[in-house]
C-alpha cells in the first residue's frame, strides 16, 4: 500500500505539472475501453437517430460512451466499420440493423468474448449473440385487419416488396389478414419505392398517379415506414386526393414525425424506446457479468390508430 505522505507528494507534483492520467493506457492495460459501438444503417430515417439517442443516454448512465457509425446500407462499408471497432477494442457492439453478410462481421466480436446485440432478424442465432426481433408479421396483420374493418378491399403497398426474401414477415401478416376476409394478394397493388425516405414515398405515389391515373389509386396504402408514408401523403395532396377521405394511409415505426404529420399518421409502432432500452440493458448486464449470453427476444409491434385512416364511403353508408 502507498503511504499517505507519498500519495500526498505525488498528488502535489501532479497538480504542479498539471498531470492528466492517460486513460487510454489504463484502458489498454485493463483491456476495457468503456466504449460501446453502435452500428446503424443511416440517420436520415429518424428511427435510427431515436435508437442512438436512447442507447447512448442509457449507456452513459452506466459509465460507457457510445461510438457510432453508419453503413449507408453498404456491405463493404459495414465490414470496414466492424474492422475499425474491432481495432478500437470496444467493449460491446449493438447493431441497429443487419445485412445478409452481417453474421460474418459479427463473428470476430463474439470470438473475442464481447457482448453483441442485434436489433432485427438474423438467419442464425450464433453462440453469444443477443437478438431482439420486433414481430413485424403481427404488426402488419393488425394494420391489415384495421383497414379491412374500415371497409377497404383494395390495398397498395408502398416500398414493401412482394418478393419473399425482402419483406417476408410483413407480407405474411398482410396475407394472413386478407385470408381471414377471404381475400388474396391479387387484391394488392405494389407501388415500388426507390428508397425509404420522404422523397422516396412522394416519388413512388406521384409516379403511380401520373402513369395509372388518380382513379387507379387503391383506397388504402400501407407503407414500409413512416417517412415513406408521409411522403406518399404529400403526393396524394399534390394530386387533390384527401387523406383519409379518399385514401387511408398507414406507416410503420412510429417515429416522432408520424405524430406531427397532417393528418397524424396511423402507424405500426415497434416501440422504439422499449426496444432501445432493452438492447442497452441486455448489453450492460453482460458487461457487468463479463459474460456474453445467447438469447433471442421477440418484441410486440402495436398499431397506433390516428387520423390518416378512415372508413370507405360504402362502409360509412352501410354502417
N, C-alpha and C positions, 0 to 999 in steps of 0.2 A: 504494500500500500504506500502511496505517496504521502510524505509527512506534510502537515498543514503549512509549515513555513516554506517548504519547497514549492507547494502549489501556489502560495501567495506570490512568491518571487517570479514564478513562471507567468502568472496572470498579469503581474505588473509589467513584465517585459513585453507581453503580448499587447497590452494597452499602449505602451510607449511606442512600439514599432507598428502599431495598427495591424497586427496579425489577424488574418482571417483563416479559419480552418479550411483545409481542402476537402470538401465534401465528396468530390469525385474520387479522390484517392481512398478515402474512408469507405466509400461505397464499393469500390473495386475489391478492397480487402475483405469486406463482408459479403461480397457477391450480391449486394442489394442496391438497387438504384432508386427505390421508392418512386418508380415511374410505371404507370400502366399505359400501354399503347392502345389507341382505338383506331381501327381501320374502317373508313366509310367509303361508299361509292362516290358521294358528292355532297355538297352543302346547298346547292341550288334548290333541291327539294328540301323544304324546311323540316320534314320528318327527321332527317338525319342530324340537322342542326339542333333540334329539340333533344334528341337522344344524347348527343355530345354534351350539351349544356347540363343535362341531369346527371349523367355519369361522372363528368368532371367535378361537379359540385359535391357529389356523394363521396368520391374518392379523396377529394381534398380534405374532407372532414376527418378522414382516417389517416391523413398524413401522406397521401400519394398524389403526385401530379399526373395529369393525363396529357400525353403527347398524341397528336392525331395526324393522319394523312389521308388523302382522297385518291382513290384508284381511277376515277373518271370512267368506271366500267371497263377498264382495260386490263386484261390478264397480265400482260408484261409489266405494267406499272404496279399491279398488285404484288407480283413477285419481287420487284425491286424494293418496294416498301417493306415487305416482310424481311428481306435480307438486311435492310437498314436497321430495323428494330431488333433483329437478332444480334447484329453487331453492337448495338447500343446497350444490349443486355437488359432490356426492360424486364420488369418482374412478372408481368402478365399481359395478355392481349384480349381485347374484345373486338370481334368482327361484327359490324352493324349489318353486313350483307355479304354473301359469299357467291363466288362464281363456280363454274363446274370444275375448275382447277384448284380451288382454294385448299382442299384437303392436302394436296402436295406441299403447299406453302405452310400449312398449319403444323404438319408432322414434326419439323425440326424444333418448334417451341415445345411440343409435347415430349420429345426425346430429351430435352433439357430439364424436364420436370416443371415447366412453367404453366400456371393456370391459363386456359384458353376458353373463352366463351363465344359462341356463335349465336347471333340473333337471326333466325331464319331456318331454312330446311337444308339438311345435308344428306347426301346419298348413303353415308355410313357413319355410325357413331364410333369414332376412334377411341381407344383406351385413354382416359384422362381428359376427354373433351366434354365440355358442358354445352348443351344446345337448348335454346329457348325458341320454340316454334309457335307463332300465332296460328290459330285454327282458321285459316283462310276459307276452307270449304264451308264451315259453319257460318262465317260472316257473309259470304256471297249467297248462301242458301237463304239466310234471313232477309237479305236485301231483295232477292227474287220473290220470296213469299210476300213481302211487303208490297211490291209493285203489283203482283197478281191480285192481292186482296183489294187493291185500288182499282181493279178492272183492266189493267194493262195486259195485253196479249202479244204485242209486238215490241220486242226489246232490241236495243242497239248496244253493242259492246265497243267502247271507245278505248283503244290501246290495249285491250285484252285479247291475247292471241287464242284462236281456236285450236292452234297446234298444241297437241297434248303435252309436249315436253317443256313448253314455256310457262304456261299458267294452268297446270293440271288441277290444282286444288280449287281455284276459282271456277273453272269450267265445271268441275264435278259438283260444286254447290249449286251453280245455276241450273245444270242439267237435272239435279235432284228436285229442285223447286218446281221446275217446269213439268217434270214427270208426275208430280203429285196433282198437278192441274190438268193431266192428260195432254200435255203439250210436249213438243220435241224441239231440238236445236234448230230445226228448219224454220221456226218462228223468230229466230235471232239473226240480226244483221251484224256483220263485222265491219267496224269502221276503223281501219288501221291508223296508227299514230306513229310518227317518225321519232318520237321521244316521250318523255314523262313529265313535261313541264307545261306551264300556262300556254305558251305559244304553240306547243305541240297539239294540245286539245283544241285550241282555236282553229289551227290549220286543218286538222282532221275533219272537224264538223263543217267548217267552211267549204272545204273541198267536196265533201259529200253532197252538200246542198247545191253547190254550183254544178255538179255533174248530174245528180239524180233529181234535183228539184226539191223544193221545200215540202211538197206533198208526199214525197217518199220517206220523210222522216218517220222513224218509229215513235210510238207515244211515250217511250221512256228510254233513257240512256244510263247504262252502268259503266263507269269509268275505272281505269286502272288505279288512279289515285285522285286526291283532291285537286291537285294543280291542273291535271288534265280536265277534270270535271268543271272547274271554274273557267278554264279556257273555252270549253265547249259551251258553257252558258253564255259567254261573251259572243261567240259565233252565232248562237241562236238569236240573241238580242239584235245582232247586226242585220239579221235577215227577217226581223219582225216576229220571231216565234217567242211566245211568252213562257216563262218558267214559273210555276208548273202548269199553267192553264192549257198550253199546247203540248209541252214536252216536260216530263218529270226527269230529274237528274239525280243520280246517286254517285258519290265519290267513295274513296277509301283512304283511311289513315287518321282522319280527324285532326289534321294539323290546325294551327291557330287560324289560318286563312279561312278555313271552312265556316267558322262561326261568324265571320265578318263579311262573307260573300253576300251578294244581293240577288236573290233571296238567300238566307242562310242555308247551307248545304246539308242535306241528308247524307250521312256517311257511315261507312263501316269502320268503327274505331278499333285499332289494335292496342288501345290503352297504353300509349307510348310511355307515360310516366311510370305505370306499374312495371312494364317490361324493362325499362331502363333501370329502375330501382332494383329489380330482381337480378339483372345482369351484374350490376355493381356489387350487390350483396353477396352473390354466389362467388364472385372472383375474390372479394375482400376476405370472405370466410376461408377460402382455400389458401390465401396468402398468410392468414393468421395461423392456420394449421400446418402450413408448409407442405401441403399435400394436394395435388390436383385430384379432382373426382370425375368419374364418368357418370353423366346424368343427362336426361332428356326431359324437359318440362314443356308441356303444351299449355298455351295461354288462350283465354277466350277472346274472341272478337265480338264486339257488341254493336248492333245497329242503333245509330242515334238519328232519330227522325226529326228533321227540321222542315223548313217551308219550301224546299226545292222539289218536293214530291207531293202530288195530289191526285185525286180520283179522275178518271176519264169522264168526259161528259155523259157517256152512256151509263157509266156506273152511278153517277150522281142522279140521273133521271130514274134509273132502276131503283136506287135507294129511296 
